[in-house]
Amino acid sequence: MGRAHALILAKYGAKVIVTDIDLDECQQVVEEIKKQGGQALALRLDVTQKDEVAQVFQEAVQKFGRIDVLVNNAGIAEFQSFLIMSEEEWDKTLDINLKGQFLCAQAAAIQMKKQGSGAIVNIASVAMGQQGIGFPNIAHYCASKGGIAALTEALAVELAPLNIRVNCIAPGLIDTPMINTVKSDPKTMEGMLGRIPLHRTGRPEEVSELVAFLASDDSSYITGSVVVIDGGWLAT
């Protein structure tokens, strides 16, 4: 989804900093953006490391002068039974999925305060508890995504006086490598699709269009929202 978000934002005129722990993948996306006539820069980033986050945001400002939008997209989903889940497995998921969003949002907000405006778009999941869905064997993932929704609401309230909007997108079953484990089991896949009224997976680009909307001035009166994009899954 990160690739799709970067391409869509560039399509609408954004100058994009593409980050990932795999720099080669970032560079491939940057090349795609440049072929479309856009501007982009690839930077390696481990979102769990505060020093790396600070360095990347500093380079972003040096390159383009400001940060108008942060898309907090980094995340992992590793299946493990709760009964045998190790502390290391729990910490790894929470560090990447939740701590990473905290560190990046904080760095972005500090810069956005100086500018007097900004928009932060966090990516959660329908697996976020409460109004969302609970899933077996990914308790750490669900906990992290529920934390993102709560973080979004708290930041929206706190940062509103600074003219910084914070929203969250909760995707359902989107056709990315993250669901390859599910797709490899036709019976499981059919069972999941059977719970989705539109009876299909979502496309990354469909999520990206929502990202672009929440990042734009067209959504200037939206903050603190968790927007579900799931083909009707939660409606059932």
mmCIF file of the C-alpha atoms, coordinates in Angstrom:
data_MODEL
# 
_entry.id   MODEL 
# 
loop_
_atom_site.group_PDB 
_atom_site.id 
_atom_site.type_symbol 
_atom_site.label_atom_id 
_atom_site.label_alt_id 
_atom_site.label_comp_id 
_atom_site.label_asym_id 
_atom_site.label_entity_id 
_atom_site.label_seq_id 
_atom_site.pdbx_PDB_ins_code 
_atom_site.Cartn_x 
_atom_site.Cartn_y 
_atom_site.Cartn_z 
_atom_site.occupancy 
_atom_site.B_iso_or_equiv 
_atom_site.pdbx_formal_charge 
_atom_site.auth_seq_id 
_atom_site.auth_comp_id 
_atom_site.auth_asym_id 
_atom_site.auth_atom_id 
_atom_site.pdbx_PDB_model_num 
ATOM 1   C CA . MET A 1 1   ? 0.000   0.000   0.000   1.00 0.00 ? 1   MET A CA 1 
ATOM 2   C CA . GLY A 1 2   ? 2.868   2.363   0.684   1.00 0.00 ? 2   GLY A CA 1 
ATOM 3   C CA . ARG A 1 3   ? 3.889   2.219   -2.969  1.00 0.00 ? 3   ARG A CA 1 
ATOM 4   C CA . ALA A 1 4   ? 0.337   2.995   -4.076  1.00 0.00 ? 4   ALA A CA 1 
ATOM 5   C CA . HIS A 1 5   ? 0.061   5.888   -1.605  1.00 0.00 ? 5   HIS A CA 1 
ATOM 6   C CA . ALA A 1 6   ? 3.298   7.425   -2.870  1.00 0.00 ? 6   ALA A CA 1 
ATOM 7   C CA . LEU A 1 7   ? 2.258   7.135   -6.521  1.00 0.00 ? 7   LEU A CA 1 
ATOM 8   C CA . ILE A 1 8   ? -1.196  8.621   -5.956  1.00 0.00 ? 8   ILE A CA 1 
ATOM 9   C CA . LEU A 1 9   ? 0.108   11.539  -3.908  1.00 0.00 ? 9   LEU A CA 1 
ATOM 10  C CA . ALA A 1 10  ? 2.713   12.253  -6.572  1.00 0.00 ? 10  ALA A CA 1 
ATOM 11  C CA . LYS A 1 11  ? 0.005   12.072  -9.231  1.00 0.00 ? 11  LYS A CA 1 
ATOM 12  C CA . TYR A 1 12  ? -1.845  14.850  -7.412  1.00 0.00 ? 12  TYR A CA 1 
ATOM 13  C CA . GLY A 1 13  ? 1.265   16.999  -7.290  1.00 0.00 ? 13  GLY A CA 1 
ATOM 14  C CA . ALA A 1 14  ? 2.912   16.132  -3.979  1.00 0.00 ? 14  ALA A CA 1 
ATOM 15  C CA . LYS A 1 15  ? 6.684   16.000  -3.658  1.00 0.00 ? 15  LYS A CA 1 
ATOM 16  C CA . VAL A 1 16  ? 7.157   12.632  -1.997  1.00 0.00 ? 16  VAL A CA 1 
ATOM 17  C CA . ILE A 1 17  ? 9.712   11.229  0.415   1.00 0.00 ? 17  ILE A CA 1 
ATOM 18  C CA . VAL A 1 18  ? 9.515   7.431   0.079   1.00 0.00 ? 18  VAL A CA 1 
ATOM 19  C CA . THR A 1 19  ? 10.827  5.564   3.116   1.00 0.00 ? 19  THR A CA 1 
ATOM 20  C CA . ASP A 1 20  ? 11.201  1.916   4.023   1.00 0.00 ? 20  ASP A CA 1 
ATOM 21  C CA . ILE A 1 21  ? 13.687  -0.339  5.736   1.00 0.00 ? 21  ILE A CA 1 
ATOM 22  C CA . ASP A 1 22  ? 14.465  -1.656  2.234   1.00 0.00 ? 22  ASP A CA 1 
ATOM 23  C CA . LEU A 1 23  ? 16.045  1.245   0.339   1.00 0.00 ? 23  LEU A CA 1 
ATOM 24  C CA . ASP A 1 24  ? 16.024  -0.600  -2.995  1.00 0.00 ? 24  ASP A CA 1 
ATOM 25  C CA . GLU A 1 25  ? 12.224  -0.871  -2.911  1.00 0.00 ? 25  GLU A CA 1 
ATOM 26  C CA . CYS A 1 26  ? 11.995  2.846   -2.116  1.00 0.00 ? 26  CYS A CA 1 
ATOM 27  C CA . GLN A 1 27  ? 14.195  3.695   -5.065  1.00 0.00 ? 27  GLN A CA 1 
ATOM 28  C CA . GLN A 1 28  ? 12.016  1.655   -7.410  1.00 0.00 ? 28  GLN A CA 1 
ATOM 29  C CA . VAL A 1 29  ? 8.978   3.683   -6.358  1.00 0.00 ? 29  VAL A CA 1 
ATOM 30  C CA . VAL A 1 30  ? 10.908  6.930   -6.766  1.00 0.00 ? 30  VAL A CA 1 
ATOM 31  C CA . GLU A 1 31  ? 11.831  5.938   -10.311 1.00 0.00 ? 31  GLU A CA 1 
ATOM 32  C CA . GLU A 1 32  ? 8.157   5.268   -11.080 1.00 0.00 ? 32  GLU A CA 1 
ATOM 33  C CA . ILE A 1 33  ? 7.228   8.697   -9.754  1.00 0.00 ? 33  ILE A CA 1 
ATOM 34  C CA . LYS A 1 34  ? 9.927   10.406  -11.788 1.00 0.00 ? 34  LYS A CA 1 
ATOM 35  C CA . LYS A 1 35  ? 8.747   8.635   -14.955 1.00 0.00 ? 35  LYS A CA 1 
ATOM 36  C CA . GLN A 1 36  ? 5.341   10.213  -14.289 1.00 0.00 ? 36  GLN A CA 1 
ATOM 37  C CA . GLY A 1 37  ? 6.997   13.615  -14.109 1.00 0.00 ? 37  GLY A CA 1 
ATOM 38  C CA . GLY A 1 38  ? 6.868   13.879  -10.311 1.00 0.00 ? 38  GLY A CA 1 
ATOM 39  C CA . GLN A 1 39  ? 9.480   14.702  -7.690  1.00 0.00 ? 39  GLN A CA 1 
ATOM 40  C CA . ALA A 1 40  ? 10.526  12.166  -5.065  1.00 0.00 ? 40  ALA A CA 1 
ATOM 41  C CA . LEU A 1 41  ? 13.388  11.097  -2.835  1.00 0.00 ? 41  LEU A CA 1 
ATOM 42  C CA . ALA A 1 42  ? 14.137  7.637   -1.408  1.00 0.00 ? 42  ALA A CA 1 
ATOM 43  C CA . LEU A 1 43  ? 15.428  7.343   2.147   1.00 0.00 ? 43  LEU A CA 1 
ATOM 44  C CA . ARG A 1 44  ? 16.018  4.255   4.263   1.00 0.00 ? 44  ARG A CA 1 
ATOM 45  C CA . LEU A 1 45  ? 14.122  4.339   7.547   1.00 0.00 ? 45  LEU A CA 1 
ATOM 46  C CA . ASP A 1 46  ? 13.607  1.986   10.462  1.00 0.00 ? 46  ASP A CA 1 
ATOM 47  C CA . VAL A 1 47  ? 10.591  3.608   12.114  1.00 0.00 ? 47  VAL A CA 1 
ATOM 48  C CA . THR A 1 48  ? 11.439  2.045   15.486  1.00 0.00 ? 48  THR A CA 1 
ATOM 49  C CA . GLN A 1 49  ? 14.627  4.100   15.775  1.00 0.00 ? 49  GLN A CA 1 
ATOM 50  C CA . LYS A 1 50  ? 14.099  7.687   16.953  1.00 0.00 ? 50  LYS A CA 1 
ATOM 51  C CA . ASP A 1 51  ? 17.467  8.904   15.646  1.00 0.00 ? 51  ASP A CA 1 
ATOM 52  C CA . GLU A 1 52  ? 16.719  7.567   12.163  1.00 0.00 ? 52  GLU A CA 1 
ATOM 53  C CA . VAL A 1 53  ? 13.269  9.173   12.202  1.00 0.00 ? 53  VAL A CA 1 
ATOM 54  C CA . ALA A 1 54  ? 14.760  12.532  13.188  1.00 0.00 ? 54  ALA A CA 1 
ATOM 55  C CA . GLN A 1 55  ? 17.392  12.287  10.442  1.00 0.00 ? 55  GLN A CA 1 
ATOM 56  C CA . VAL A 1 56  ? 14.848  11.442  7.731   1.00 0.00 ? 56  VAL A CA 1 
ATOM 57  C CA . PHE A 1 57  ? 12.556  14.319  8.683   1.00 0.00 ? 57  PHE A CA 1 
ATOM 58  C CA . GLN A 1 58  ? 15.508  16.677  8.735   1.00 0.00 ? 58  GLN A CA 1 
ATOM 59  C CA . GLU A 1 59  ? 16.521  15.552  5.247   1.00 0.00 ? 59  GLU A CA 1 
ATOM 60  C CA . ALA A 1 60  ? 12.938  15.927  4.034   1.00 0.00 ? 60  ALA A CA 1 
ATOM 61  C CA . VAL A 1 61  ? 12.820  19.538  5.184   1.00 0.00 ? 61  VAL A CA 1 
ATOM 62  C CA . GLN A 1 62  ? 16.249  20.240  3.706   1.00 0.00 ? 62  GLN A CA 1 
ATOM 63  C CA . LYS A 1 63  ? 15.118  18.790  0.353   1.00 0.00 ? 63  LYS A CA 1 
ATOM 64  C CA . PHE A 1 64  ? 11.647  20.278  0.019   1.00 0.00 ? 64  PHE A CA 1 
ATOM 65  C CA . GLY A 1 65  ? 11.477  23.017  2.661   1.00 0.00 ? 65  GLY A CA 1 
ATOM 66  C CA . ARG A 1 66  ? 8.462   21.755  4.615   1.00 0.00 ? 66  ARG A CA 1 
ATOM 67  C CA . ILE A 1 67  ? 6.321   18.733  5.511   1.00 0.00 ? 67  ILE A CA 1 
ATOM 68  C CA . ASP A 1 68  ? 2.644   19.156  4.704   1.00 0.00 ? 68  ASP A CA 1 
ATOM 69  C CA . VAL A 1 69  ? 1.574   15.520  4.967   1.00 0.00 ? 69  VAL A CA 1 
ATOM 70  C CA . LEU A 1 70  ? 2.684   12.419  6.853   1.00 0.00 ? 70  LEU A CA 1 
ATOM 71  C CA . VAL A 1 71  ? 1.294   9.025   5.863   1.00 0.00 ? 71  VAL A CA 1 
ATOM 72  C CA . ASN A 1 72  ? 2.050   6.596   8.689   1.00 0.00 ? 72  ASN A CA 1 
ATOM 73  C CA . ASN A 1 73  ? 1.981   3.346   6.748   1.00 0.00 ? 73  ASN A CA 1 
ATOM 74  C CA . ALA A 1 74  ? 4.744   1.072   8.073   1.00 0.00 ? 74  ALA A CA 1 
ATOM 75  C CA . GLY A 1 75  ? 3.435   -2.169  9.539   1.00 0.00 ? 75  GLY A CA 1 
ATOM 76  C CA . ILE A 1 76  ? 3.850   -5.926  9.818   1.00 0.00 ? 76  ILE A CA 1 
ATOM 77  C CA . ALA A 1 77  ? 1.493   -8.832  10.496  1.00 0.00 ? 77  ALA A CA 1 
ATOM 78  C CA . GLU A 1 78  ? 3.084   -12.060 11.710  1.00 0.00 ? 78  GLU A CA 1 
ATOM 79  C CA . PHE A 1 79  ? 0.783   -14.906 12.733  1.00 0.00 ? 79  PHE A CA 1 
ATOM 80  C CA . GLN A 1 80  ? 1.350   -16.577 16.093  1.00 0.00 ? 80  GLN A CA 1 
ATOM 81  C CA . SER A 1 81  ? -0.882  -18.244 18.668  1.00 0.00 ? 81  SER A CA 1 
ATOM 82  C CA . PHE A 1 82  ? -1.345  -16.020 21.716  1.00 0.00 ? 82  PHE A CA 1 
ATOM 83  C CA . LEU A 1 83  ? -0.580  -18.941 24.037  1.00 0.00 ? 83  LEU A CA 1 
ATOM 84  C CA . ILE A 1 84  ? 2.954   -19.325 22.735  1.00 0.00 ? 84  ILE A CA 1 
ATOM 85  C CA . MET A 1 85  ? 3.614   -15.767 21.543  1.00 0.00 ? 85  MET A CA 1 
ATOM 86  C CA . SER A 1 86  ? 6.979   -14.576 22.810  1.00 0.00 ? 86  SER A CA 1 
ATOM 87  C CA . GLU A 1 87  ? 7.685   -11.220 24.375  1.00 0.00 ? 87  GLU A CA 1 
ATOM 88  C CA . GLU A 1 88  ? 10.050  -10.548 21.465  1.00 0.00 ? 88  GLU A CA 1 
ATOM 89  C CA . GLU A 1 89  ? 7.306   -11.202 18.907  1.00 0.00 ? 89  GLU A CA 1 
ATOM 90  C CA . TRP A 1 90  ? 4.936   -8.899  20.805  1.00 0.00 ? 90  TRP A CA 1 
ATOM 91  C CA . ASP A 1 91  ? 7.537   -6.142  21.111  1.00 0.00 ? 91  ASP A CA 1 
ATOM 92  C CA . LYS A 1 92  ? 8.540   -6.340  17.438  1.00 0.00 ? 92  LYS A CA 1 
ATOM 93  C CA . THR A 1 93  ? 4.977   -5.831  16.220  1.00 0.00 ? 93  THR A CA 1 
ATOM 94  C CA . LEU A 1 94  ? 4.149   -3.070  18.691  1.00 0.00 ? 94  LEU A CA 1 
ATOM 95  C CA . ASP A 1 95  ? 7.442   -1.310  18.003  1.00 0.00 ? 95  ASP A CA 1 
ATOM 96  C CA . ILE A 1 96  ? 6.928   -1.197  14.243  1.00 0.00 ? 96  ILE A CA 1 
ATOM 97  C CA . ASN A 1 97  ? 3.166   -0.756  14.067  1.00 0.00 ? 97  ASN A CA 1 
ATOM 98  C CA . LEU A 1 98  ? 2.520   1.588   16.999  1.00 0.00 ? 98  LEU A CA 1 
ATOM 99  C CA . LYS A 1 99  ? 5.768   3.050   18.312  1.00 0.00 ? 99  LYS A CA 1 
ATOM 100 C CA . GLY A 1 100 ? 6.813   3.793   14.749  1.00 0.00 ? 100 GLY A CA 1 
ATOM 101 C CA . GLN A 1 101 ? 3.656   5.815   14.157  1.00 0.00 ? 101 GLN A CA 1 
ATOM 102 C CA . PHE A 1 102 ? 4.204   7.706   17.421  1.00 0.00 ? 102 PHE A CA 1 
ATOM 103 C CA . LEU A 1 103 ? 7.796   8.611   16.515  1.00 0.00 ? 103 LEU A CA 1 
ATOM 104 C CA . CYS A 1 104 ? 6.955   9.704   12.972  1.00 0.00 ? 104 CYS A CA 1 
ATOM 105 C CA . ALA A 1 105 ? 3.846   11.641  14.012  1.00 0.00 ? 105 ALA A CA 1 
ATOM 106 C CA . GLN A 1 106 ? 5.806   13.453  16.702  1.00 0.00 ? 106 GLN A CA 1 
ATOM 107 C CA . ALA A 1 107 ? 8.589   14.426  14.291  1.00 0.00 ? 107 ALA A CA 1 
ATOM 108 C CA . ALA A 1 108 ? 6.065   15.577  11.694  1.00 0.00 ? 108 ALA A CA 1 
ATOM 109 C CA . ALA A 1 109 ? 4.000   17.546  14.192  1.00 0.00 ? 109 ALA A CA 1 
ATOM 110 C CA . ILE A 1 110 ? 7.044   19.433  15.463  1.00 0.00 ? 110 ILE A CA 1 
ATOM 111 C CA . GLN A 1 111 ? 7.763   20.608  11.910  1.00 0.00 ? 111 GLN A CA 1 
ATOM 112 C CA . MET A 1 112 ? 4.087   21.256  11.126  1.00 0.00 ? 112 MET A CA 1 
ATOM 113 C CA . LYS A 1 113 ? 3.809   23.467  14.216  1.00 0.00 ? 113 LYS A CA 1 
ATOM 114 C CA . LYS A 1 114 ? 6.570   25.669  12.809  1.00 0.00 ? 114 LYS A CA 1 
ATOM 115 C CA . GLN A 1 115 ? 4.688   25.911  9.507   1.00 0.00 ? 115 GLN A CA 1 
ATOM 116 C CA . GLY A 1 116 ? 1.286   26.508  11.067  1.00 0.00 ? 116 GLY A CA 1 
ATOM 117 C CA . SER A 1 117 ? -0.459  23.592  9.365   1.00 0.00 ? 117 SER A CA 1 
ATOM 118 C CA . GLY A 1 118 ? -0.274  19.958  8.372   1.00 0.00 ? 118 GLY A CA 1 
ATOM 119 C CA . ALA A 1 119 ? -2.135  16.676  7.959   1.00 0.00 ? 119 ALA A CA 1 
ATOM 120 C CA . ILE A 1 120 ? -1.277  13.281  9.411   1.00 0.00 ? 120 ILE A CA 1 
ATOM 121 C CA . VAL A 1 121 ? -2.887  10.127  8.034   1.00 0.00 ? 121 VAL A CA 1 
ATOM 122 C CA . ASN A 1 122 ? -2.385  7.002   10.138  1.00 0.00 ? 122 ASN A CA 1 
ATOM 123 C CA . ILE A 1 123 ? -3.031  3.538   8.736   1.00 0.00 ? 123 ILE A CA 1 
ATOM 124 C CA . ALA A 1 124 ? -4.732  1.088   11.103  1.00 0.00 ? 124 ALA A CA 1 
ATOM 125 C CA . SER A 1 125 ? -6.933  -1.893  10.187  1.00 0.00 ? 125 SER A CA 1 
ATOM 126 C CA . VAL A 1 126 ? -10.409 -3.300  10.714  1.00 0.00 ? 126 VAL A CA 1 
ATOM 127 C CA . ALA A 1 127 ? -8.562  -5.600  13.143  1.00 0.00 ? 127 ALA A CA 1 
ATOM 128 C CA . MET A 1 128 ? -8.572  -2.821  15.747  1.00 0.00 ? 128 MET A CA 1 
ATOM 129 C CA . GLY A 1 129 ? -11.068 -4.031  18.335  1.00 0.00 ? 129 GLY A CA 1 
ATOM 130 C CA . GLN A 1 130 ? -14.113 -2.088  19.604  1.00 0.00 ? 130 GLN A CA 1 
ATOM 131 C CA . GLN A 1 131 ? -16.066 -1.283  16.430  1.00 0.00 ? 131 GLN A CA 1 
ATOM 132 C CA . GLY A 1 132 ? -13.542 -3.371  14.467  1.00 0.00 ? 132 GLY A CA 1 
ATOM 133 C CA . ILE A 1 133 ? -12.941 -7.100  14.216  1.00 0.00 ? 133 ILE A CA 1 
ATOM 134 C CA . GLY A 1 134 ? -10.945 -9.423  16.449  1.00 0.00 ? 134 GLY A CA 1 
ATOM 135 C CA . PHE A 1 135 ? -8.745  -12.008 14.737  1.00 0.00 ? 135 PHE A CA 1 
ATOM 136 C CA . PRO A 1 136 ? -7.104  -15.112 16.228  1.00 0.00 ? 136 PRO A CA 1 
ATOM 137 C CA . ASN A 1 137 ? -3.329  -15.571 16.098  1.00 0.00 ? 137 ASN A CA 1 
ATOM 138 C CA . ILE A 1 138 ? -2.523  -11.874 15.613  1.00 0.00 ? 138 ILE A CA 1 
ATOM 139 C CA . ALA A 1 139 ? -3.257  -10.455 19.072  1.00 0.00 ? 139 ALA A CA 1 
ATOM 140 C CA . HIS A 1 140 ? -0.169  -8.244  18.875  1.00 0.00 ? 140 HIS A CA 1 
ATOM 141 C CA . TYR A 1 141 ? -1.267  -6.878  15.483  1.00 0.00 ? 141 TYR A CA 1 
ATOM 142 C CA . CYS A 1 142 ? -4.803  -6.174  16.694  1.00 0.00 ? 142 CYS A CA 1 
ATOM 143 C CA . ALA A 1 143 ? -3.487  -4.437  19.818  1.00 0.00 ? 143 ALA A CA 1 
ATOM 144 C CA . SER A 1 144 ? -1.214  -2.241  17.732  1.00 0.00 ? 144 SER A CA 1 
ATOM 145 C CA . LYS A 1 145 ? -3.981  -1.243  15.333  1.00 0.00 ? 145 LYS A CA 1 
ATOM 146 C CA . GLY A 1 146 ? -6.381  -0.451  18.169  1.00 0.00 ? 146 GLY A CA 1 
ATOM 147 C CA . GLY A 1 147 ? -3.630  1.691   19.633  1.00 0.00 ? 147 GLY A CA 1 
ATOM 148 C CA . ILE A 1 148 ? -3.310  3.582   16.366  1.00 0.00 ? 148 ILE A CA 1 
ATOM 149 C CA . ALA A 1 149 ? -7.016  4.441   16.375  1.00 0.00 ? 149 ALA A CA 1 
ATOM 150 C CA . ALA A 1 150 ? -6.761  5.723   19.959  1.00 0.00 ? 150 ALA A CA 1 
ATOM 151 C CA . LEU A 1 151 ? -3.558  7.631   19.173  1.00 0.00 ? 151 LEU A CA 1 
ATOM 152 C CA . THR A 1 152 ? -5.307  9.289   16.236  1.00 0.00 ? 152 THR A CA 1 
ATOM 153 C CA . GLU A 1 153 ? -8.142  10.587  18.381  1.00 0.00 ? 153 GLU A CA 1 
ATOM 154 C CA . ALA A 1 154 ? -5.803  11.882  21.088  1.00 0.00 ? 154 ALA A CA 1 
ATOM 155 C CA . LEU A 1 155 ? -3.526  13.654  18.628  1.00 0.00 ? 155 LEU A CA 1 
ATOM 156 C CA . ALA A 1 156 ? -6.443  15.178  16.724  1.00 0.00 ? 156 ALA A CA 1 
ATOM 157 C CA . VAL A 1 157 ? -7.648  16.883  19.888  1.00 0.00 ? 157 VAL A CA 1 
ATOM 158 C CA . GLU A 1 158 ? -4.208  17.965  21.065  1.00 0.00 ? 158 GLU A CA 1 
ATOM 159 C CA . LEU A 1 159 ? -2.927  19.216  17.716  1.00 0.00 ? 159 LEU A CA 1 
ATOM 160 C CA . ALA A 1 160 ? -6.089  20.940  16.464  1.00 0.00 ? 160 ALA A CA 1 
ATOM 161 C CA . PRO A 1 161 ? -5.066  24.311  17.993  1.00 0.00 ? 161 PRO A CA 1 
ATOM 162 C CA . LEU A 1 162 ? -1.901  24.086  15.853  1.00 0.00 ? 162 LEU A CA 1 
ATOM 163 C CA . ASN A 1 163 ? -3.972  23.627  12.688  1.00 0.00 ? 163 ASN A CA 1 
ATOM 164 C CA . ILE A 1 164 ? -2.746  20.038  12.341  1.00 0.00 ? 164 ILE A CA 1 
ATOM 165 C CA . ARG A 1 165 ? -5.364  17.486  11.350  1.00 0.00 ? 165 ARG A CA 1 
ATOM 166 C CA . VAL A 1 166 ? -4.959  13.804  12.284  1.00 0.00 ? 166 VAL A CA 1 
ATOM 167 C CA . ASN A 1 167 ? -7.062  11.037  10.789  1.00 0.00 ? 167 ASN A CA 1 
ATOM 168 C CA . CYS A 1 168 ? -6.895  7.274   10.511  1.00 0.00 ? 168 CYS A CA 1 
ATOM 169 C CA . ILE A 1 169 ? -7.782  4.800   7.770   1.00 0.00 ? 169 ILE A CA 1 
ATOM 170 C CA . ALA A 1 170 ? -8.833  1.268   8.714   1.00 0.00 ? 170 ALA A CA 1 
ATOM 171 C CA . PRO A 1 171 ? -8.538  -0.975  5.649   1.00 0.00 ? 171 PRO A CA 1 
ATOM 172 C CA . GLY A 1 172 ? -10.135 -4.378  5.432   1.00 0.00 ? 172 GLY A CA 1 
ATOM 173 C CA . LEU A 1 173 ? -8.867  -7.182  3.182   1.00 0.00 ? 173 LEU A CA 1 
ATOM 174 C CA . ILE A 1 174 ? -6.587  -5.382  0.727   1.00 0.00 ? 174 ILE A CA 1 
ATOM 175 C CA . ASP A 1 175 ? -4.699  -7.268  -1.983  1.00 0.00 ? 175 ASP A CA 1 
ATOM 176 C CA . THR A 1 176 ? -1.119  -6.771  -0.804  1.00 0.00 ? 176 THR A CA 1 
ATOM 177 C CA . PRO A 1 177 ? 1.679   -9.199  0.151   1.00 0.00 ? 177 PRO A CA 1 
ATOM 178 C CA . MET A 1 178 ? 0.476   -8.956  3.764   1.00 0.00 ? 178 MET A CA 1 
ATOM 179 C CA . ILE A 1 179 ? -2.463  -11.262 2.953   1.00 0.00 ? 179 ILE A CA 1 
ATOM 180 C CA . ASN A 1 180 ? -0.435  -13.838 0.996   1.00 0.00 ? 180 ASN A CA 1 
ATOM 181 C CA . THR A 1 181 ? -0.768  -16.318 3.874   1.00 0.00 ? 181 THR A CA 1 
ATOM 182 C CA . VAL A 1 182 ? -4.550  -16.039 3.684   1.00 0.00 ? 182 VAL A CA 1 
ATOM 183 C CA . LYS A 1 183 ? -4.610  -16.208 -0.121  1.00 0.00 ? 183 LYS A CA 1 
ATOM 184 C CA . SER A 1 184 ? -2.542  -19.418 -0.064  1.00 0.00 ? 184 SER A CA 1 
ATOM 185 C CA . ASP A 1 185 ? -5.459  -21.232 1.599   1.00 0.00 ? 185 ASP A CA 1 
ATOM 186 C CA . PRO A 1 186 ? -8.460  -21.129 -0.797  1.00 0.00 ? 186 PRO A CA 1 
ATOM 187 C CA . LYS A 1 187 ? -10.889 -22.289 1.899   1.00 0.00 ? 187 LYS A CA 1 
ATOM 188 C CA . THR A 1 188 ? -9.826  -19.550 4.316   1.00 0.00 ? 188 THR A CA 1 
ATOM 189 C CA . MET A 1 189 ? -9.876  -16.954 1.554   1.00 0.00 ? 189 MET A CA 1 
ATOM 190 C CA . GLU A 1 190 ? -13.361 -17.911 0.443   1.00 0.00 ? 190 GLU A CA 1 
ATOM 191 C CA . GLY A 1 191 ? -14.564 -17.813 4.036   1.00 0.00 ? 191 GLY A CA 1 
ATOM 192 C CA . MET A 1 192 ? -13.259 -14.263 4.467   1.00 0.00 ? 192 MET A CA 1 
ATOM 193 C CA . LEU A 1 193 ? -14.699 -13.084 1.160   1.00 0.00 ? 193 LEU A CA 1 
ATOM 194 C CA . GLY A 1 194 ? -18.023 -14.583 2.212   1.00 0.00 ? 194 GLY A CA 1 
ATOM 195 C CA . ARG A 1 195 ? -18.154 -12.074 5.083   1.00 0.00 ? 195 ARG A CA 1 
ATOM 196 C CA . ILE A 1 196 ? -17.536 -9.106  2.768   1.00 0.00 ? 196 ILE A CA 1 
ATOM 197 C CA . PRO A 1 197 ? -20.701 -7.831  1.029   1.00 0.00 ? 197 PRO A CA 1 
ATOM 198 C CA . LEU A 1 198 ? -18.761 -6.708  -2.073  1.00 0.00 ? 198 LEU A CA 1 
ATOM 199 C CA . HIS A 1 199 ? -17.203 -10.213 -2.111  1.00 0.00 ? 199 HIS A CA 1 
ATOM 200 C CA . ARG A 1 200 ? -13.748 -9.143  -3.222  1.00 0.00 ? 200 ARG A CA 1 
ATOM 201 C CA . THR A 1 201 ? -10.484 -7.821  -1.877  1.00 0.00 ? 201 THR A CA 1 
ATOM 202 C CA . GLY A 1 202 ? -9.781  -4.128  -2.042  1.00 0.00 ? 202 GLY A CA 1 
ATOM 203 C CA . ARG A 1 203 ? -7.138  -2.635  -4.301  1.00 0.00 ? 203 ARG A CA 1 
ATOM 204 C CA . PRO A 1 204 ? -4.291  -0.647  -2.743  1.00 0.00 ? 204 PRO A CA 1 
ATOM 205 C CA . GLU A 1 205 ? -5.171  2.252   -5.047  1.00 0.00 ? 205 GLU A CA 1 
ATOM 206 C CA . GLU A 1 206 ? -8.646  2.435   -3.520  1.00 0.00 ? 206 GLU A CA 1 
ATOM 207 C CA . VAL A 1 207 ? -7.082  3.041   -0.107  1.00 0.00 ? 207 VAL A CA 1 
ATOM 208 C CA . SER A 1 208 ? -4.637  5.516   -1.626  1.00 0.00 ? 208 SER A CA 1 
ATOM 209 C CA . GLU A 1 209 ? -7.400  7.708   -3.024  1.00 0.00 ? 209 GLU A CA 1 
ATOM 210 C CA . LEU A 1 210 ? -8.757  7.982   0.516   1.00 0.00 ? 210 LEU A CA 1 
ATOM 211 C CA . VAL A 1 211 ? -5.273  8.845   1.772   1.00 0.00 ? 211 VAL A CA 1 
ATOM 212 C CA . ALA A 1 212 ? -5.035  11.622  -0.808  1.00 0.00 ? 212 ALA A CA 1 
ATOM 213 C CA . PHE A 1 213 ? -8.441  12.996  0.197   1.00 0.00 ? 213 PHE A CA 1 
ATOM 214 C CA . LEU A 1 214 ? -7.592  13.089  3.908   1.00 0.00 ? 214 LEU A CA 1 
ATOM 215 C CA . ALA A 1 215 ? -4.259  14.714  3.077   1.00 0.00 ? 215 ALA A CA 1 
ATOM 216 C CA . SER A 1 216 ? -5.881  17.432  0.990   1.00 0.00 ? 216 SER A CA 1 
ATOM 217 C CA . ASP A 1 217 ? -7.679  20.668  1.814   1.00 0.00 ? 217 ASP A CA 1 
ATOM 218 C CA . ASP A 1 218 ? -10.898 19.035  0.576   1.00 0.00 ? 218 ASP A CA 1 
ATOM 219 C CA . SER A 1 219 ? -11.048 17.307  3.980   1.00 0.00 ? 219 SER A CA 1 
ATOM 220 C CA . SER A 1 220 ? -10.273 20.480  5.957   1.00 0.00 ? 220 SER A CA 1 
ATOM 221 C CA . TYR A 1 221 ? -13.100 19.889  8.454   1.00 0.00 ? 221 TYR A CA 1 
ATOM 222 C CA . ILE A 1 222 ? -12.235 16.248  9.129   1.00 0.00 ? 222 ILE A CA 1 
ATOM 223 C CA . THR A 1 223 ? -9.992  15.377  12.058  1.00 0.00 ? 223 THR A CA 1 
ATOM 224 C CA . GLY A 1 224 ? -9.999  12.620  14.661  1.00 0.00 ? 224 GLY A CA 1 
ATOM 225 C CA . SER A 1 225 ? -11.861 10.261  12.337  1.00 0.00 ? 225 SER A CA 1 
ATOM 226 C CA . VAL A 1 226 ? -11.266 6.563   11.788  1.00 0.00 ? 226 VAL A CA 1 
ATOM 227 C CA . VAL A 1 227 ? -12.440 5.907   8.237   1.00 0.00 ? 227 VAL A CA 1 
ATOM 228 C CA . VAL A 1 228 ? -13.142 2.275   7.405   1.00 0.00 ? 228 VAL A CA 1 
ATOM 229 C CA . ILE A 1 229 ? -12.607 1.018   3.864   1.00 0.00 ? 229 ILE A CA 1 
ATOM 230 C CA . ASP A 1 230 ? -13.538 -2.665  3.889   1.00 0.00 ? 230 ASP A CA 1 
ATOM 231 C CA . GLY A 1 231 ? -16.137 -3.519  1.227   1.00 0.00 ? 231 GLY A CA 1 
ATOM 232 C CA . GLY A 1 232 ? -18.860 -3.520  3.883   1.00 0.00 ? 232 GLY A CA 1 
ATOM 233 C CA . TRP A 1 233 ? -17.206 -6.065  6.177   1.00 0.00 ? 233 TRP A CA 1 
ATOM 234 C CA . LEU A 1 234 ? -17.986 -4.247  9.421   1.00 0.00 ? 234 LEU A CA 1 
ATOM 235 C CA . ALA A 1 235 ? -21.536 -3.614  8.298   1.00 0.00 ? 235 ALA A CA 1 
ATOM 236 C CA . THR A 1 236 ? -22.224 -7.336  8.553   1.00 0.00 ? 236 THR A CA 1 
# 
